[in-house]
């Protein structure tokens, strides 16, 4: 009886492993990706978002800051979740421009957030962000109207259907080797 339960459990684990392996690389399901070869492939309206949570100290140091002992005392082991969204981002290959809306939300947790929140809140409001005191988050919404750098286009990949594009999340300031994915609307 124990052997039958073990074999059943093993079969279930094997099925889950096969299912998740068949779903692709974790960055776009089972899509087949290829390099963007012509900016015209990007024409259209796109949307997408990306999240990353990491210790505030890791974020600070990745951006070149020095985390001295006094910062550890002030912030403690605080975490930072960053969510970037592109909403109705229009790409026009004729002009080489992208226009639309970008929203960035930073949510702080852990460590000494209750003590530090009034300072973070004040700085966010001074920059024009909205704040949510209940979850210690700030949100900044901006209009995007800029040229697409050729170097960024060279790092983009498009799926076989032409309705999903992925770019290194590092291109957007994230500290990861993962991809930021946008879908055509």
SERO-352519 format. One line per 10 residues: number of its first residue (from 1); their letters; for each residue x negated, y negated, z negated of N, C-alpha, C, O, CB. Coordinates in pm, 1 decimal. Atoms other than C-alpha are relative to their C-alpha. Glycine has a CB too. Example, Ala and Ser with C-alpha at 12.3 -4.5 7.8 and 13.67 -1.06 7.14 Angstrom:
BEGIN
1) as) -89.0 119.0 0.0 -1230.0 450.0 -780.0 -90.0 -120.0 0.0 -193.6 -118.1 -66.5 99.2 -2.7 -124.6 | 82.0 119.0 6.0 -1367.0 106.0 -714.0 77.0 -109.0 -73.0 26.1 -219.8 -89.9 -41.4 -46.2 141.5;
END
This chain:
BEGIN
1) xxxxxxxxxx) -82.0 118.9 0.0 0.0 0.0 0.0 -87.3 -126.5 0.0 -59.6 -220.8 74.1 93.8 0.9 -120.9 | 90.0 115.0 4.9 -283.3 -243.4 -88.6 -69.3 -19.2 134.6 -89.9 -131.7 180.2 -104.4 17.5 -112.0 | 67.7 8.7 -128.8 -456.0 -158.2 237.7 93.0 -61.6 104.8 47.7 -139.5 188.6 -47.9 139.5 45.5 | -97.2 54.4 -94.3 -136.8 -240.7 433.3 17.2 -150.1 -20.9 24.6 -224.8 76.7 134.9 71.6 -14.7 | -9.6 144.0 29.3 -103.3 -580.7 257.7 -124.2 -74.0 50.0 -114.5 -181.9 108.3 18.1 -23.5 -152.1 | 124.5 62.6 -44.2 -468.5 -657.3 328.0 -1.0 -13.1 151.8 -36.7 -118.4 204.7 -122.2 81.3 -47.9 | -2.3 4.8 -146.6 -428.0 -568.1 697.3 103.2 -102.1 49.7 79.2 -170.6 149.1 31.3 140.0 57.8 | -101.4 98.7 -38.6 -109.3 -779.3 717.5 -53.8 -141.4 -18.1 -36.1 -226.5 69.1 128.8 19.0 -82.9 | 58.4 131.2 26.8 -287.0 -1076.9 559.7 -107.8 -31.7 102.9 -116.2 -144.1 152.3 -58.3 -5.6 -142.4 | 105.2 18.6 -99.8 -581.9 -1028.3 794.2 59.4 -32.9 136.7 6.3 -117.3 208.8 -87.6 125.7 9.4;
11) xxxxxxxxxx) -66.0 26.6 -128.2 -346.9 -1021.6 1095.0 56.0 -142.2 4.5 45.9 -209.6 107.0 112.6 101.8 24.4 | -53.6 136.2 5.7 -177.9 -1345.8 982.4 -113.0 -101.3 13.5 -100.3 -197.9 88.8 77.4 -23.0 -131.9 | 114.9 90.5 -9.8 -516.2 -1517.3 934.0 -56.8 -1.7 141.5 -93.1 -107.8 192.5 -109.0 41.1 -99.7 | 49.5 -6.7 -136.7 -630.4 -1396.9 1275.2 93.4 -75.1 95.0 47.0 -145.3 184.9 -15.1 146.2 44.2 | -97.4 70.2 -85.1 -309.2 -1527.9 1436.0 -14.7 -151.3 -15.0 -13.5 -223.3 84.8 144.3 43.2 -35.4 | 19.1 144.0 21.9 -357.0 -1872.8 1274.5 -129.4 -48.3 64.9 -132.6 -155.2 125.8 -1.5 -31.8 -150.7 | 128.3 38.5 -59.7 -720.2 -1881.4 1386.1 11.9 -9.5 151.5 -36.8 -105.1 211.8 -110.1 100.7 -38.3 | -18.3 3.3 -145.1 -625.8 -1795.9 1744.2 87.3 -116.9 42.6 60.2 -181.3 143.9 61.2 130.7 48.5 | -89.1 111.6 -32.8 -344.6 -2052.0 1742.7 -75.4 -131.7 -1.8 -66.8 -209.1 93.6 117.7 -5.7 -97.9 | 70.0 128.0 10.8 -564.1 -2338.4 1622.7 -115.8 -9.6 98.4 -148.3 -119.3 143.7 -51.1 -20.1 -141.7;
21) xxxxxxxxxx) 106.1 2.1 -99.6 -848.0 -2239.8 1854.2 58.2 -29.7 137.6 -3.3 -101.7 216.4 -76.3 133.8 1.2 | -63.3 22.7 -129.7 -611.3 -2239.0 2150.9 49.5 -142.9 15.9 72.2 -188.5 128.0 115.2 95.8 18.9 | -49.3 137.6 -6.9 -495.8 -2590.5 2063.1 -105.3 -96.8 50.3 -73.9 -214.2 69.7 48.3 -44.6 -135.4 | 100.7 89.4 -57.4 -822.5 -2734.2 2192.5 -101.9 -43.4 -102.2 -126.9 24.7 -201.7 65.7 -121.4 60.1 | 113.4 48.4 77.8 -1097.4 -2943.4 2040.1 38.9 -90.2 -115.5 -48.9 -148.5 -179.0 -93.8 -72.6 88.7 | -42.2 86.8 109.4 -887.5 -3133.8 1785.7 10.9 -144.1 42.5 51.2 -228.4 -37.6 -95.2 11.1 -115.0 | -6.7 137.2 -48.5 -904.0 -3446.1 1999.0 81.3 -3.7 128.1 33.6 -46.9 233.1 -141.6 -57.8 23.3 | -85.2 9.8 -116.4 -613.3 -3413.2 2232.7 62.3 131.6 41.1 92.1 151.3 158.9 -76.8 -54.9 112.8 | -66.0 -124.9 -33.1 -464.3 -3065.3 2211.7 -80.7 81.8 97.9 -202.4 94.9 84.2 136.5 -26.6 56.0 | 65.4 -85.6 -96.9 -541.1 -2841.7 2507.1 -38.0 -72.9 127.2 -51.0 -10.3 232.4 88.0 115.1 32.9;
31) xxxxxxxxxx) 35.4 78.2 -118.6 -632.5 -3122.8 2745.7 -137.1 38.4 52.5 -226.6 76.7 -22.9 3.5 -149.2 -31.5 | 131.0 -11.7 -64.7 -914.8 -3084.0 2996.0 -44.8 -141.3 30.8 25.2 -215.3 99.9 5.4 89.7 131.1 | 47.5 138.1 -10.2 -1123.4 -3401.6 2986.3 -106.7 -13.3 106.5 -188.9 76.4 125.1 -54.1 -48.1 -134.0 | 105.1 32.8 -96.0 -1333.8 -3561.2 3259.3 -31.4 -148.6 -11.9 50.2 -227.3 -59.8 42.7 36.8 146.0 | 42.3 140.0 6.9 -1527.5 -3886.6 3285.1 92.7 -87.5 83.6 137.5 -46.8 190.7 -145.9 -15.2 48.2 | -70.1 99.2 -81.2 -1336.1 -4193.6 3400.6 -99.2 -42.7 107.8 -209.6 -87.5 76.7 51.5 -124.1 -86.9 | 90.5 32.2 -110.0 -1486.9 -4254.8 3743.8 36.8 -130.8 69.1 -43.6 -188.1 142.7 -0.3 112.5 100.9 | -46.4 121.8 -64.7 -1281.7 -4553.8 3853.2 93.7 -70.8 -98.0 182.9 -8.4 -155.3 71.9 30.9 137.0 | -83.0 72.5 95.3 -1125.3 -4825.5 3641.5 148.6 6.0 36.6 233.9 -12.3 -50.4 -45.3 -144.5 -8.2 | -140.0 -11.3 -42.2 -804.6 -4783.2 3846.9 70.8 114.7 -72.3 193.2 112.8 -85.3 8.4 20.7 152.1;
41) xxxxxxxxxx) -58.9 -110.4 76.9 -750.4 -4458.1 3650.3 60.5 -50.4 -131.3 145.9 16.0 -190.1 -106.5 107.9 -29.1 | -45.2 53.1 128.4 -688.6 -4677.9 3345.4 116.9 -96.3 13.3 171.4 -140.5 -87.9 -113.7 -69.0 -69.2 | -111.1 93.3 -18.3 -420.5 -4901.1 3499.5 123.5 49.1 -73.2 157.2 167.4 -67.6 31.0 -19.0 149.0 | -124.5 -35.2 66.1 -105.1 -4908.0 3291.6 5.8 -53.8 -141.3 -79.7 -130.8 -185.2 17.9 149.5 -1.5 | -23.6 40.5 138.1 28.1 -4959.1 2942.6 -28.9 119.7 -89.8 22.4 229.3 -67.4 146.6 -52.1 -20.3 | 48.6 -106.7 87.8 -131.8 -4755.0 2663.4 31.3 -32.4 -144.8 51.1 -148.3 -181.3 -151.2 21.1 18.2 | -11.2 18.3 144.5 -85.1 -4702.3 2292.7 -76.6 112.7 -68.2 -92.7 221.6 -13.1 150.0 -2.5 -45.9 | 73.4 -101.2 73.8 -282.1 -4517.2 2029.3 -41.1 -52.2 -135.7 -37.7 -172.6 -161.2 -121.9 45.3 78.0 | 45.6 39.8 133.5 -407.7 -4517.1 1673.1 -106.5 98.2 -46.2 -119.4 209.0 5.9 118.8 -5.1 -101.6 | 103.5 -84.5 58.3 -693.2 -4378.7 1469.4 -11.3 -34.2 -148.2 -5.8 -151.3 -185.7 -137.2 -19.2 73.3;
51) xxxxxxxxxx) 17.2 17.1 145.5 -737.3 -4328.8 1092.3 -133.0 58.0 -43.2 -181.6 156.4 12.6 115.5 67.3 -78.3 | 118.1 -57.0 63.3 -1045.7 -4277.2 885.0 1.1 -40.4 -146.6 23.9 -156.7 -179.9 -131.3 -47.1 70.7 | 13.6 26.6 143.2 -1083.0 -4247.3 508.0 -140.6 39.8 -42.4 -188.5 148.3 -9.6 108.1 77.3 -83.4 | 135.0 -28.1 47.1 -1423.8 -4268.7 345.2 -27.2 -84.3 -123.7 42.9 -182.3 -149.2 -105.3 -28.2 110.9 | 36.2 81.7 115.6 -1588.9 -4396.9 29.1 -40.8 -140.7 45.1 -108.3 -156.6 146.8 -114.6 66.6 -79.7 | 33.8 137.9 -32.4 -1622.7 -4776.0 31.3 -151.8 -16.5 11.4 -201.0 -89.0 97.9 56.8 -95.9 -106.6 | 146.1 9.4 -4.0 -1992.9 -4734.6 -40.3 -55.7 47.9 133.5 -145.1 -15.7 189.3 -61.2 81.0 -113.7 | 47.2 -53.6 -127.7 -2044.5 -4522.2 272.5 28.1 -99.2 112.3 -56.8 -120.6 198.9 67.0 135.9 30.4 | -34.3 99.1 -101.7 -1863.6 -4781.1 485.7 -94.6 -120.1 -7.7 -146.0 -166.4 94.1 146.3 -46.0 -16.7 | 85.4 116.8 22.0 -2065.7 -5067.4 333.9 -141.3 25.2 51.9 -198.2 -58.1 122.4 -4.2 -35.9 -149.3;
61) xxxxxxxxxx) 137.0 -31.9 -40.2 -2399.3 -4895.8 390.7 -9.6 26.1 150.5 -111.0 -7.5 211.7 -50.6 121.8 -77.7 | 1.6 -24.6 -144.5 -2307.6 -4785.9 746.2 -2.5 -130.8 78.5 -53.9 -135.2 190.3 121.9 83.3 41.2 | -0.1 131.1 -64.6 -2255.6 -5152.8 832.1 -120.7 -83.1 -39.7 -125.4 -203.2 -13.1 126.9 -75.0 -34.0 | 125.6 68.5 28.8 -2600.8 -5239.9 699.0 -6.7 -66.8 -136.6 -104.7 -134.6 -167.4 -24.3 -101.7 103.9 | 1.1 60.8 133.3 -2506.5 -5349.5 347.5 -80.4 83.1 -98.7 -93.9 204.6 -84.2 142.4 -17.6 -51.3 | 73.2 -68.3 107.4 -2712.0 -5264.9 43.1 93.9 14.0 -119.4 145.8 -85.5 -170.0 -131.0 -78.4 -39.8 | -89.3 -28.1 111.7 -2507.4 -5100.8 -232.4 -84.6 3.9 -127.0 -142.4 107.0 -161.2 78.1 135.0 21.0 | 82.9 3.9 120.4 -2681.3 -5213.8 -548.6 82.1 45.3 -121.1 204.2 58.2 -111.8 -57.0 -142.8 -22.9 | -69.2 -51.5 118.6 -2596.0 -5093.0 -900.8 116.5 -88.4 -46.0 215.0 -37.5 -99.5 -98.6 15.0 -113.1 | -109.9 87.4 43.6 -2379.9 -5399.9 -970.2 125.9 25.0 82.9 236.9 11.6 31.3 -41.5 -148.2 10.4;
71) xxxxxxxxxx) -117.3 -29.9 -82.6 -2152.2 -5308.8 -676.7 67.9 127.2 -47.9 190.5 137.8 -45.8 -39.6 13.6 148.1 | -58.6 -123.7 52.2 -2106.1 -4961.5 -820.0 81.0 -30.4 -125.2 187.4 28.0 -145.9 -110.2 104.8 -30.7 | -72.5 37.9 121.3 -2001.2 -5119.5 -1149.2 130.8 -70.0 35.1 234.6 -41.8 -24.6 -86.9 -91.0 -88.7 | -118.8 76.5 -38.1 -1756.6 -5357.3 -978.9 103.4 87.9 70.5 220.7 86.2 33.2 -39.4 -116.8 90.6 | -95.2 -75.1 -82.1 -1599.2 -5117.7 -725.6 24.6 142.4 -47.8 129.8 199.7 -19.3 -48.4 3.9 140.7 | -14.5 -140.3 38.6 -1655.3 -4777.2 -884.1 -2.6 88.6 123.1 -68.1 55.8 222.1 130.2 22.0 -79.0 | -4.4 -94.5 -112.1 -1583.8 -4483.5 -654.0 123.9 -24.9 85.5 206.3 64.6 104.6 -1.1 145.8 -51.5 | -115.4 40.1 -78.3 -1332.1 -4669.5 -439.4 -6.9 59.7 140.3 -115.1 75.3 196.9 9.2 -152.6 7.1 | -11.1 -50.4 -136.7 -1211.1 -4526.0 -106.8 66.0 -104.6 87.9 139.5 -190.8 39.8 79.7 132.1 4.0 | -57.0 90.6 -98.2 -1115.2 -4712.5 208.1 58.1 83.2 113.8 -11.5 165.8 172.8 -106.6 -101.0 52.5;
81) xxxxxxxxxx) -62.4 -59.7 -116.6 -866.1 -4591.9 469.2 19.2 -111.3 101.4 78.9 -214.4 70.4 135.9 70.2 -35.7 | -14.6 98.6 -107.1 -882.3 -4781.6 798.0 85.4 62.9 109.4 57.5 173.4 156.0 -140.0 -45.9 56.2 | -85.9 -44.6 -109.8 -606.5 -4746.0 1057.4 0.4 -109.8 105.6 35.9 -224.2 77.6 146.2 32.1 -49.7 | -2.9 93.7 -111.4 -643.2 -4913.2 1396.2 105.4 48.6 98.7 110.5 166.6 133.3 -140.8 -12.6 68.3 | -103.9 -33.2 -97.4 -350.1 -4924.2 1636.6 -8.1 -96.1 117.8 -28.2 -216.3 100.4 140.8 -5.2 -65.0 | -21.0 81.3 -119.1 -321.5 -5047.4 1992.5 145.1 19.1 39.2 191.4 131.5 58.2 -98.3 39.5 117.6 | -142.1 -3.4 -31.0 36.8 -5135.7 2074.7 19.2 -68.1 134.7 -15.2 -185.2 150.6 85.4 -69.2 -112.0 | -24.4 55.3 -133.4 134.9 -5187.1 2439.2 -124.1 -69.4 56.6 -119.6 -186.4 94.8 116.6 -98.3 -4.7 | 125.3 51.3 -55.1 -222.6 -5235.0 2555.4 2.8 20.1 151.7 2.0 133.3 199.9 -124.7 71.7 -64.6 | -6.1 -6.0 -145.6 -210.5 -5318.2 2926.5 -140.2 -12.7 56.9 -213.3 -106.4 25.0 92.0 -110.9 56.4;
91) xxxxxxxxxx) 129.8 3.3 -66.2 -517.1 -5239.4 3133.9 24.1 -27.3 148.3 102.5 41.6 213.5 -79.2 134.3 -21.4 | -12.6 40.6 -139.1 -549.1 -5409.1 3473.2 -137.9 12.8 64.8 -228.3 -65.5 36.0 56.0 -146.5 12.2 | 131.4 -23.1 -60.6 -833.6 -5273.9 3686.2 -37.9 -110.7 98.7 -156.4 -132.2 124.3 -1.9 135.1 70.9 | 31.4 108.7 -93.7 -804.5 -5563.3 3933.9 -73.6 -114.5 -69.4 -162.6 -176.5 -11.2 128.6 -52.8 65.1 | 63.9 109.5 73.9 -904.3 -5814.4 3666.1 -106.5 51.1 -96.7 -188.9 -26.2 -145.7 105.0 -79.9 -76.5 | 94.5 -55.7 96.4 -1103.1 -5574.9 3445.4 32.0 -38.8 -143.1 -54.7 -35.5 -230.4 -139.3 -44.3 33.6 | -39.7 47.9 133.3 -904.6 -5698.8 3145.3 98.6 95.3 -65.6 170.0 171.0 0.1 61.5 -140.2 9.3 | -104.2 -67.3 77.9 -701.2 -5543.5 2869.0 68.3 -105.5 -85.9 3.1 -192.3 -143.9 -59.3 116.4 -88.7 | -78.2 94.1 79.2 -423.4 -5734.2 2696.9 101.5 78.8 -80.1 145.9 185.4 -37.3 69.8 -106.5 90.0 | -99.2 -66.5 82.5 -185.8 -5640.2 2418.9 -15.7 -38.7 -144.9 -61.1 -148.5 -177.0 -9.9 149.9 15.2;
101) xxxxxxxxxx) 1.7 24.6 143.6 -165.5 -5613.0 2043.9 -82.6 106.6 -70.2 -72.8 225.4 -39.6 143.0 -3.2 -56.5 | 81.1 -89.8 83.0 -410.0 -5461.3 1796.8 35.5 -28.2 -145.6 43.5 -143.6 -187.6 -155.1 -19.8 26.3 | -29.9 14.6 142.2 -323.2 -5396.7 1432.4 -97.5 86.7 -79.0 -114.9 204.9 -49.5 148.2 39.4 -31.3 | 92.8 -72.5 86.5 -576.8 -5297.5 1166.2 51.0 -7.9 -143.3 74.2 -116.4 -196.7 -145.0 -57.7 11.1 | -44.2 -6.9 139.3 -464.7 -5181.9 822.7 -109.5 66.0 -82.1 -158.4 173.5 -47.2 134.5 78.3 -13.3 | 97.8 -55.4 94.0 -709.8 -5124.7 538.3 73.2 25.8 -131.3 137.1 -63.7 -186.6 -123.3 -97.4 -20.8 | -63.7 -37.4 126.1 -583.0 -4938.8 232.2 -109.2 48.0 -95.5 -189.1 135.5 -62.1 109.7 111.0 21.6 | 102.0 -30.6 101.2 -795.8 -4918.4 -81.9 61.7 88.9 -107.2 179.5 75.3 -140.3 -58.1 -130.7 -63.2 | -49.1 -88.1 106.7 -766.2 -4650.0 -350.1 -115.8 42.9 -88.3 -232.5 36.7 -49.5 72.0 124.0 58.8 | 99.2 -53.0 92.9 -945.5 -4510.5 -650.6 -91.3 -106.8 -57.2 -69.4 -226.5 -38.7 -82.4 104.3 68.0;
111) xxxxxxxxxx) 98.0 91.9 57.3 -1235.5 -4664.2 -833.4 65.9 -106.9 -85.1 156.8 -78.2 -162.9 -81.5 -65.0 109.7 | -50.9 113.1 79.3 -1164.2 -5006.0 -982.9 94.8 -88.1 80.9 92.5 -210.3 66.3 -116.4 -84.5 -52.6 | -84.2 77.7 -89.7 -901.6 -5111.4 -726.8 91.0 -96.7 -76.0 114.1 -207.9 -28.5 83.6 93.1 85.8 | -90.1 90.3 73.9 -669.5 -5260.2 -990.5 -71.4 -127.1 -44.7 -11.9 -234.8 -48.4 58.5 71.8 -122.2 | 76.5 116.7 43.9 -944.0 -5490.7 -1112.5 -46.7 -86.1 118.2 -53.0 -208.6 107.8 -120.5 44.8 -82.2 | 56.9 68.7 -114.2 -1080.1 -5580.6 -768.6 108.2 -52.3 96.0 81.9 -142.7 175.4 -94.5 93.2 73.6 | -104.6 35.2 -94.7 -747.3 -5612.2 -584.9 27.4 -150.7 9.3 42.3 -200.3 121.0 126.0 70.9 -37.5 | -27.2 143.9 -15.2 -685.5 -5980.7 -667.8 -101.0 -71.8 90.0 -63.9 -163.4 163.3 1.1 -66.1 -136.1 | 102.6 62.7 -84.5 -1015.3 -6074.7 -498.2 19.4 42.3 145.4 19.0 -41.8 235.3 -142.8 38.1 -48.8 | -20.2 -49.2 -136.4 -958.5 -5852.4 -193.1 126.7 -61.6 60.3 129.3 -98.3 177.8 9.1 154.8 1.2;
121) xxxxxxxxxx) -127.6 57.0 -44.1 -600.8 -5981.4 -169.8 -17.3 -145.7 42.1 31.4 -187.2 147.3 105.3 10.7 -111.9 | 22.4 141.6 -27.7 -709.5 -6344.6 -182.0 -79.3 -19.5 129.3 -46.0 -105.8 210.5 -73.4 -65.7 -117.0 | 81.3 10.3 -121.7 -974.6 -6294.3 87.6 80.7 38.3 123.2 67.7 -25.4 227.8 -124.2 89.1 -10.9 | -82.3 -42.7 -113.3 -728.3 -6109.9 313.1 100.6 -107.9 38.1 119.4 -136.5 156.4 72.9 130.7 -32.9 | -96.6 106.6 -29.1 -466.7 -6384.0 281.1 -68.3 -120.1 64.2 -11.1 -183.8 152.7 72.4 -43.4 -128.3 | 74.4 112.4 -57.1 -731.1 -6648.1 358.8 -33.6 24.1 147.5 -49.2 -71.2 223.8 -128.6 -24.2 -79.8 | 29.5 -33.5 -139.7 -805.5 -6462.2 686.8 126.8 15.3 83.6 118.8 42.9 203.3 -81.4 128.5 6.8 | -125.5 -9.1 -73.2 -436.4 -6455.5 781.9 63.6 137.1 0.6 157.3 161.4 76.6 -21.4 -42.3 138.2 | -56.3 -135.1 7.1 -365.5 -6093.5 692.4 123.7 0.6 -89.1 144.5 -90.0 -169.8 -104.9 100.6 -53.0 | -109.7 -23.3 93.8 -51.3 -5966.7 525.7 -50.2 102.7 -100.7 -139.0 182.3 -70.1 131.9 49.4 73.5;
131) xxxxxxxxxx) 44.1 -92.6 104.3 -88.7 -5773.5 201.2 119.7 76.8 -54.3 233.0 28.6 -52.6 -72.3 -75.6 -114.1 | -100.2 -82.5 65.0 103.6 -5494.3 34.0 -56.4 37.2 -136.4 -143.5 123.5 -147.3 36.0 127.7 85.7 | 51.7 -22.1 135.2 45.7 -5500.4 -340.8 31.5 139.7 -52.9 -40.5 190.6 -138.9 57.0 -103.7 -94.4 | -39.4 -130.2 54.4 223.1 -5167.8 -398.0 -98.2 111.3 37.3 -112.1 208.5 -36.9 139.0 36.4 48.8 | 96.5 -104.3 -36.2 -40.7 -4965.7 -208.6 -139.5 -56.8 27.2 -224.4 11.3 84.6 49.0 75.7 122.6 | 131.5 64.7 -12.8 -334.9 -5210.9 -209.7 -49.2 0.9 145.2 -160.8 44.5 173.4 -102.9 70.2 -90.6 | 39.5 1.7 -139.9 -339.6 -5259.9 166.4 9.3 -140.2 59.1 84.7 -225.3 11.8 86.4 96.1 80.0 | -2.7 124.6 -75.8 -406.4 -5545.5 405.6 20.2 37.1 146.6 -29.3 139.9 192.8 -132.2 -84.2 -21.1 | -24.0 -24.7 -142.1 -289.4 -5567.9 766.7 -23.9 -128.2 77.2 26.3 -235.0 42.3 143.8 52.8 24.5 | 29.5 112.2 -88.7 -420.8 -5794.5 1038.4 46.3 40.6 139.7 9.2 146.4 190.5 -154.2 -37.8 -1.9;
141) xxxxxxxxxx) -47.1 -23.5 -136.4 -245.9 -5815.9 1375.4 -55.8 -109.3 89.1 -44.1 -227.8 58.0 155.9 3.5 6.8 | 62.2 94.0 -92.9 -424.7 -5979.2 1668.5 44.2 29.0 142.1 82.1 141.1 176.0 -152.7 6.4 -10.3 | -22.6 -15.6 -143.1 -363.5 -6037.2 2035.0 -132.3 35.4 64.8 -235.0 -26.2 36.3 60.8 -129.2 62.9 | 118.8 -41.4 -73.7 -611.5 -5860.8 2261.0 10.5 -58.9 140.6 112.8 -43.5 207.4 -13.9 157.3 4.1 | 7.2 53.0 -135.4 -712.6 -6039.1 2580.9 -147.7 -12.7 34.1 -208.1 -118.4 16.2 75.4 -138.4 13.5 | 144.1 0.7 -23.7 -1061.3 -5943.7 2687.8 -38.6 91.8 114.5 38.1 178.4 156.6 -74.0 40.9 -125.7 | 55.1 -86.8 -102.9 -1275.6 -5786.6 2954.1 -38.8 133.2 -61.9 -77.5 140.2 -178.5 -121.5 -65.8 68.6 | 42.7 -132.5 45.1 -1346.1 -5415.8 2926.8 -146.5 16.0 38.8 -178.2 15.5 157.8 89.2 114.7 62.5 | 141.9 -15.3 -33.5 -1724.1 -5370.4 2902.6 -24.5 127.3 81.4 31.0 232.8 50.8 -84.9 2.5 -128.1 | 29.3 -114.7 -86.6 -1859.9 -5139.0 3172.8 -54.8 117.7 -81.0 -23.6 233.2 -52.2 -100.7 -40.0 109.6;
151) xxxxxxxxxx) 54.4 -106.1 84.4 -2050.7 -4945.0 2905.9 108.4 78.4 -71.6 94.9 198.9 -92.8 -95.3 -58.1 -101.1 | -111.3 -68.1 66.3 -1723.1 -4866.7 2730.6 74.5 88.5 99.6 113.5 200.3 65.9 96.5 -102.5 -63.6 | -67.7 -80.4 -102.9 -1561.0 -4746.3 3054.1 -78.9 127.8 25.7 -19.9 234.5 42.9 16.5 -80.9 132.0 | 83.8 -117.2 -26.6 -1856.1 -4510.8 3109.2 10.5 105.5 -110.2 -19.5 222.5 -86.5 -145.0 -42.6 16.0 | -15.1 -95.6 110.3 -1788.4 -4349.6 2769.1 142.7 54.3 -10.5 169.3 140.1 -94.7 -39.4 -66.0 -131.7 | -139.2 -44.5 4.0 -1414.8 -4298.9 2838.3 17.6 129.5 78.4 -52.1 155.6 176.5 92.9 -108.8 55.9 | -37.6 -121.9 -70.5 -1265.0 -3968.3 2940.9 151.5 -0.8 16.6 223.4 -58.9 -64.7 -48.3 128.3 -76.7 | -143.0 -4.3 -28.3 -922.5 -3899.9 3092.0 40.8 146.1 16.3 -37.6 228.4 63.6 35.5 -83.3 128.1 | -43.1 -139.3 -11.5 -714.8 -3582.9 3080.0 45.6 30.8 143.3 54.8 -58.4 227.6 114.0 29.5 -100.1 | -33.5 -45.3 -133.8 -607.8 -3379.9 3382.1 128.8 -62.7 52.6 145.7 -71.6 174.2 12.3 149.7 1.4;
161) xxxxxxxxxx) -125.8 60.1 -43.8 -262.4 -3546.1 3392.4 -9.4 -151.7 15.6 80.9 -213.6 71.8 109.9 34.2 -98.1 | 16.6 144.5 -9.0 -395.6 -3902.0 3368.3 85.0 -77.8 -97.7 101.7 -198.9 -83.2 31.0 -45.0 137.1 | -86.2 69.4 96.3 -169.6 -3979.8 3073.2 -60.9 -11.2 -140.2 4.7 -58.7 -232.8 132.3 71.1 -9.2 | 70.3 13.9 127.8 -425.8 -3961.3 2789.9 -145.1 -37.1 27.9 -209.5 19.2 116.4 8.6 131.6 -84.1 | 138.7 44.8 -10.6 -758.9 -4138.0 2751.7 -62.9 13.9 -137.6 2.1 -12.5 -238.8 -9.8 -148.2 52.8 | 69.7 -4.1 128.0 -1016.8 -4079.0 2481.8 -132.6 -72.3 13.1 -198.2 -71.1 117.2 -21.5 145.6 -47.2 | 123.7 76.2 8.1 -1310.2 -4292.0 2373.4 -64.5 30.8 -133.8 5.8 63.3 -229.4 25.5 -153.4 16.8 | 63.4 -20.1 130.8 -1569.8 -4250.3 2099.6 55.2 -100.5 -101.2 57.5 -220.8 -75.4 -154.2 -13.6 11.2 | -53.1 88.7 104.3 -1417.5 -4389.4 1779.8 -105.9 -98.2 -47.8 -72.5 -204.8 -99.5 52.5 81.8 -118.4 | 107.5 91.8 39.2 -1758.8 -4544.6 1709.5 5.4 -129.8 80.0 -40.9 -233.5 32.5 -136.3 66.9 18.8;
171) xxxxxxxxxx) -12.9 121.6 -80.3 -1684.4 -4791.5 1990.9 90.2 -103.6 -68.0 86.1 -222.0 -34.7 55.3 34.4 138.4 | -92.7 87.9 69.5 -1420.7 -4937.3 1758.5 -42.5 -23.9 -144.7 35.8 -74.5 -225.1 140.0 58.5 4.0 | 52.1 26.5 133.5 -1638.5 -4951.7 1447.5 22.0 110.9 -100.7 -10.3 94.0 -218.3 60.3 -122.7 -51.6 | -18.2 -110.6 93.2 -1543.9 -4616.5 1296.8 -130.2 75.7 -14.6 -213.2 77.8 76.3 112.4 94.1 47.0 | 123.3 -70.7 31.9 -1814.5 -4408.1 1135.3 28.5 148.9 15.6 51.9 219.4 -82.6 -51.5 -34.4 -145.2 | -35.0 -137.5 -29.5 -1753.1 -4074.9 1305.0 -43.1 33.9 141.4 -69.0 -55.4 222.1 150.8 23.6 -18.2 | 25.7 -45.3 -136.4 -1829.6 -3868.1 1612.6 129.4 43.6 67.5 126.2 104.9 174.2 -101.5 115.1 0.3 | -131.1 -38.1 -50.1 -1456.3 -3817.4 1669.1 43.1 -94.7 112.6 -28.6 -189.0 146.1 103.8 -0.5 -114.4 | -51.6 80.5 -109.6 -1245.6 -3966.8 1948.2 126.0 -76.6 -38.6 208.4 -28.8 -116.5 28.1 87.7 119.2 | -121.3 81.9 7.9 -985.7 -4242.6 1956.9 79.1 33.9 125.4 26.1 23.4 236.1 -32.1 -157.1 -10.6;
181) xxxxx) -80.3 -43.8 -112.9 -700.2 -4124.5 2180.2 114.3 -96.9 23.8 182.9 -137.6 -69.9 53.6 141.4 -23.1 | -113.4 83.9 -37.2 -452.3 -4342.3 2368.0 84.1 74.7 102.0 32.4 148.3 186.0 -47.1 -137.3 56.5 | -92.8 -64.2 -93.2 -144.4 -4224.0 2553.9 68.1 -105.4 84.5 97.5 -215.6 38.2 104.7 84.9 -75.2 | -68.0 90.2 -91.7 16.4 -4383.5 2855.5 147.5 -5.2 -38.2 209.5 96.4 -69.5 -18.3 45.6 148.3 | -142.9 18.3 30.8 360.7 -4528.0 2790.1 81.9 9.3 125.2 204.2 -3.5 120.0 25.3 -134.5 -68.7;
END
